[in-house]
Structures are given as C-alpha cells and as structure tokens.
Amino acid sequence: MAIQAYFLPETVDEAVSLLAEHGPDLLVMAGGTLAMPLINEGVSMPAMVMGLRRAGLDGVGESNGRLAIGATATMTQMLAQDAVPMLREAARAVGGWAVRNMATVGGNLFAPPPSGDFAVALLALDAEVHLLSQSGARTIPLEEFYTGFMTTALQPGELVTGFHVPRPTGRTVYLKAGRKHANTPAVVTVAAQVVMDNGTVTDARIALNAVGPHPMRARSAEAALIGQPLDEAAIHAAAEAAMQESQPFTDAIASEWYRRRMTGVTVRRALTQLAS
C-alpha cells in the first residue's frame, strides 16, 4: 500500500494532535534514515506519515547547567556543541556525513541493534527523555525508556520531544569497535563515566551497545569499580563482568562469541584510557 497522507506539522502541539487523531497508524519520523530504507524496500508500508522537521524540536542549548537537546536535532548539530565532548564523539560515530546531516538524536533511540551509538552515550551520561501527549508531559530517565527489543515505555499518543543531559562530573570515554575505522556498524560500543575521589572510584556508569536488545547499563561492571582504585585489577574485574552480563547476538557483522569477547576487550581499553 502506498503512502496516502503525509503530514508536516509546524508546531509540536500540532504534531501531538495529529498523533492523537491517527494513533499507531501514523508513522512518525524526522530525518528518515531509519524509516525510509524500510519503506523503499517494502518492509514497512505505512498509510500515513508525519515528518517532524518543521515542528520546532531541533534546538540545542543549555538550561540550568544541563545540555538541552531537541528530539530532531541532527548528529551534525551535535558535532558543533561544546558542552559535553562525549556527545561529539558519539555523533561522529554515526554513519557518514550524509547520514549525520539527516539522522536525529530522537530517532537514534529507535535504531535497532547494532545501531544506536548515540543513545548509548546519552545513557552513560544519565540523560532524561521528555515525552509529550495530549494528556500532558512527563520526563523519565533514558534507562527506563527501553523495555525490550524494539519496545519502549512510550504510551499511546506520546511523542519524544527532547532530552536533558547533565554535565559530566567525572572522566568520560567513548569507544566503538567495528570492522572498519569509520562509518561502520558496531561490534560493540562502550560509553563510560567514572567519578574519582582521592584515587578511589565513587561512581561509575558503563553503557554498552550492539551487545543486547538495546543500549544497556553494565551494572555488574560498575559495581566492580565502586570503592576501588582504577587499577589493573579493578579494570580486569569490570571487563570480565561486562562480558558476562552482555547479551550478544550473531548477525552479518559478528558472531555472538566475538561480540562477547570484544565487550571485555573494549571495556578494558575504555577504562584503561580513563585511568591514564
């Protein structure tokens, strides 16, 4: 079935109204880097599509000491922000220039594994997601947004409108392991933030991507670091824990075994970089 209606709302309120009117039959997209290949190949055949390019959700700025990002801000926009350097690294890891010019921060939340390499950085930075529907607005931690493979905490009629990202309080690192150096699908991506006090780790956030149903926290790996110096023993323990709690899969890019092994290797490299 060909697309019968295309909506291009001028405001977020208009977008929410259209979503409430048409419900799940309305495909919502911004840059289209995820949706359009599926439509062009006949995998997805929506009757109605709503584009968010003109809805006023593309702002990037600072609010109350946090980075405020609109849902339709592009990866190219994120390359230009200076407040949170890890997000520049994450944006650079998403596709090539043509993709980054179109791909949006909000859209990256819905990228199937092994994609989602920007969302994993947001997860490590303790980002919050802003949601809006005709029933009102709500904000949830990004970690609570994911509920399973290609399933989220979005309620009927809700739209992702933006994010708040706290400024990092510790050291951060972002590493992506792939078959090529650039413009490559991930074998595993690691984003981490570690807070130190007098040589001891007081807080740690380690997020993994491409080794599970969605970007995920490596909580056992984090626990292995808390209260420890960031030395070789703690790094080894965290890497082993991350490898065990990962949920890898086999696809055309890598086998389950290889992804699990590279999880340990990449976490070890990331934490060693932080320690140095």
C-alpha positions in Angstrom: 0.0 0.0 0.0 1.4 3.4 -1.0 1.5 6.3 1.5 -1.8 8.0 1.3 -1.2 11.0 3.5 1.9 13.0 4.6 1.7 15.5 7.5 4.3 18.2 8.2 3.2 20.0 11.4 4.6 23.5 12.1 4.4 23.1 15.9 4.8 20.4 18.5 1.2 20.9 19.6 0.0 20.2 16.1 2.2 17.1 15.9 0.8 15.8 19.2 -2.8 16.5 17.9 -2.1 14.5 14.7 -0.7 11.6 16.7 -3.7 11.6 19.0 -6.1 11.7 16.0 -4.5 8.9 13.9 -2.9 6.8 16.6 -0.5 3.9 15.8 -1.4 4.1 12.1 0.7 7.2 11.8 4.4 6.7 11.3 6.4 9.4 12.9 9.9 10.3 11.5 12.3 13.2 11.4 15.5 12.5 9.3 14.1 9.3 7.8 17.4 7.5 7.9 15.8 4.5 9.7 12.3 4.7 8.2 12.9 5.4 4.5 15.1 2.4 3.7 12.3 0.2 5.2 9.6 2.0 3.2 11.7 1.9 0.0 12.3 -1.8 0.3 8.6 -2.6 1.1 9.4 -3.8 4.6 7.3 -1.0 6.1 4.2 0.2 4.3 2.5 2.9 6.4 -0.6 4.5 5.1 0.2 7.8 6.9 3.5 9.5 7.7 4.2 12.6 9.9 7.5 14.4 9.5 8.8 16.5 12.4 11.3 18.7 10.6 9.3 21.9 11.0 7.9 21.2 14.5 10.5 23.3 16.3 12.2 20.4 18.1 15.7 20.9 16.7 17.2 23.3 19.4 20.4 22.6 21.2 21.4 24.8 24.2 22.0 24.9 27.9 19.3 25.0 30.6 20.0 25.1 34.4 23.5 23.8 33.9 22.4 20.9 31.6 22.5 20.4 27.9 19.0 20.6 26.4 18.7 18.8 23.1 15.6 18.8 20.9 14.4 15.4 19.5 15.0 16.4 15.9 18.5 17.9 16.4 20.8 16.3 13.9 24.1 14.5 14.5 25.8 17.3 12.6 24.4 19.8 15.1 25.8 17.6 17.9 29.3 17.8 16.4 29.2 21.6 16.9 28.2 21.6 20.6 31.0 22.0 23.2 29.2 21.4 26.5 29.5 17.6 26.5 32.5 16.3 24.5 31.4 12.7 24.7 28.4 13.5 22.6 30.6 14.9 19.9 32.4 11.6 19.8 29.2 9.7 19.7 27.8 11.8 16.8 31.0 11.3 14.8 30.5 7.5 15.2 27.0 7.6 13.5 27.4 6.9 9.8 29.0 9.2 7.3 28.4 12.9 6.6 25.2 12.4 4.6 23.7 10.3 7.3 24.8 12.7 10.1 23.2 15.6 8.3 19.8 13.8 8.4 19.9 11.5 11.4 18.4 12.9 14.6 19.0 12.4 18.3 15.4 11.3 18.9 15.5 8.9 16.0 18.6 7.2 17.3 16.6 5.9 20.3 14.6 3.7 18.0 17.6 2.3 16.0 17.6 -1.5 16.1 20.8 -3.1 17.3 23.7 -2.9 16.4 22.8 0.8 15.7 22.0 3.3 18.5 25.6 4.5 19.0 24.4 8.0 20.1 21.8 6.7 22.6 24.5 4.7 24.4 26.4 7.9 25.2 23.2 9.5 26.5 22.7 6.5 28.7 26.2 6.8 30.2 25.6 10.5 30.9 22.3 9.9 32.8 20.2 11.7 30.3 16.4 12.2 30.8 13.8 11.9 28.0 11.0 14.3 27.6 7.7 12.9 26.4 4.5 14.8 25.4 0.9 13.8 24.6 -2.4 15.5 24.8 -2.7 14.1 28.4 0.4 16.1 29.4 4.2 16.0 29.6 6.4 13.6 31.6 10.1 13.1 32.0 11.8 9.7 32.6 15.4 8.5 32.8 16.6 7.1 29.5 17.4 3.9 31.2 13.7 3.4 31.9 12.7 4.2 28.3 13.9 0.9 27.0 11.7 -2.1 27.9 12.9 -4.8 25.4 13.8 -5.5 21.8 12.3 -2.6 19.8 9.9 -1.8 22.6 9.8 1.3 24.8 8.0 3.0 27.6 6.2 5.3 25.1 2.5 5.4 25.9 -0.2 5.7 23.1 -0.2 9.2 21.7 3.2 10.2 23.2 6.0 11.9 21.3 9.7 12.1 22.2 10.3 15.9 22.3 13.8 16.2 23.7 16.5 15.4 26.3 18.3 16.9 29.2 21.9 15.8 29.7 23.8 16.7 33.0 27.3 18.0 32.5 29.7 15.1 33.3 31.0 15.2 36.9 33.8 12.7 36.2 36.0 11.4 33.5 34.3 10.1 30.3 35.3 7.9 27.4 33.6 6.6 24.3 34.9 3.7 22.2 33.3 2.0 19.3 34.7 -1.3 17.9 33.9 -2.1 14.4 35.2 -3.9 11.3 36.5 -0.5 9.9 37.8 2.6 11.5 34.9 4.8 10.3 31.3 4.6 9.0 30.9 1.1 10.3 28.3 -0.9 12.2 29.4 -1.6 15.8 30.6 -4.9 17.1 30.3 -3.3 20.5 30.2 0.3 21.7 31.2 1.4 25.2 30.4 4.7 26.8 31.6 5.3 30.4 31.7 7.9 33.1 33.8 7.4 36.2 34.0 9.7 39.2 37.1 9.6 41.4 37.8 10.9 44.9 41.3 10.6 46.4 42.2 7.8 43.9 39.0 5.7 44.6 36.1 5.3 42.3 33.0 6.7 43.9 30.6 6.4 41.0 30.6 4.7 37.6 28.3 4.4 34.7 29.2 2.0 31.9 26.8 1.6 29.0 27.1 -0.9 26.2 25.5 -1.0 22.7 25.3 -3.7 20.0 25.5 -6.5 22.5 21.9 -6.6 23.7 18.4 -5.8 22.6 19.0 -2.1 23.2 21.6 0.2 24.8 22.1 -1.1 28.3 23.9 -0.4 31.6 26.6 -2.8 32.6 25.7 -2.7 36.3 27.9 -5.6 37.4 30.9 -4.0 35.8 30.0 -0.7 37.5 29.8 -2.4 40.9 33.2 -4.0 40.3 34.7 -0.5 40.2 32.9 1.3 43.1 35.2 1.7 46.1 38.2 0.5 44.2 41.2 2.4 42.8 41.0 2.4 39.0 43.9 0.0 38.7 44.6 -3.1 36.6 42.8 -5.5 39.0 39.6 -3.4 39.1 39.6 -2.8 35.4 40.1 -6.6 34.7 37.2 -7.4 37.1 34.9 -4.8 35.4 35.8 -6.0 31.9 35.0 -9.6 32.9 31.7 -8.6 34.5 30.7 -6.6 31.4 31.5 -9.6 29.2 29.4 -11.9 31.3 26.3 -9.6 31.6 26.3 -8.7 27.9 23.6 -10.2 25.8 25.2 -10.5 22.3 23.8 -11.9 19.1 25.0 -13.2 15.8 24.5 -11.2 12.6 26.3 -10.5 9.4 28.8 -8.2 11.3 29.9 -10.5 14.1 29.2 -13.7 15.9 27.8 -13.9 19.4 31.1 -15.3 20.7 33.1 -12.5 19.1 30.8 -9.7 20.4 31.1 -11.1 23.9 34.9 -11.3 23.7 35.1 -7.8 22.2 32.9 -6.4 25.0 35.5 -7.4 27.6 38.4 -6.1 25.4 36.7 -2.7 24.7 35.6 -2.1 28.3 39.2 -2.8 29.4 40.5 -0.4 26.8 38.0 2.3 27.8 38.7 2.1 31.5 42.5 1.9 30.9 42.2 5.1 28.9 40.3 6.8 31.8 42.9 5.5 34.3 45.7 7.1 32.2 
